[in-house]
Amino acid sequence: MDAVAKLKNIPLSARKMRFVIDSIRGKSVDEALGILKFSKREASEFAEKLLLSAVSNWENKLDMVYSADDYDLYVKEIFSDDAGSLKRFRPAPHGRAHRIRKRMNHLTVIVANRVEIEAEVEELSIDNENIEE
């Protein structure tokens, strides 16, 4: 079962964000949170916030019946896309102007479980069928 979380218009360039997210791709959620917590880069704060949101989304998707700790969640996919950029001008010598681009990015995290939950999901679907009848 997958769960998705997105954070848009982060005021940081996508290149700076990719340095951080490349270090946690494919790792377990506990290990990824440890890496992000002790990273000195600004991007790690945004990535940590979003990873916690993705774990919460996974739990809510299953109606809080399951705990994320029991099913060995891992970072299935994580990527950063360019967003818009604010364009500003700074005065330069000889009456000219230099452009300043304040870049932003969109971050997307997908978490999944390594331990299967098929048997328990079947029990829930059987109960739902009995309720409908």
CORTADA-V10674 format. One line per field, one symbol per residue. psi: psi as a letter, one per 40 degrees, with the letter a starting at -180 (. if undefined). burial: b if it has 9 or more other C-alpha atoms within 8 Angstrom, else e. A space follows every 10 residues. Layout:
psi: ???
burial: ???
This chain:
psi: hiiiiihifh giiddddddd ddeeheiidd dddddddeie iddddddddd dddddddddd dffediidde egiihdihih iiaiihhiih iiifeiiihh hgiiihhhhh iiidhifddd dddddddddd dd.
burial: eebbbbbebb ebbbebbbeb beebbebbbe bbbebbbeee eebbbbbbeb bebbbebbbe eeeeeeebee bbbbbbbbbb ebbeeeeeee eeeeeebeee ebbbbbbbbb bbbeeeeeee eeeeeeeeee eee
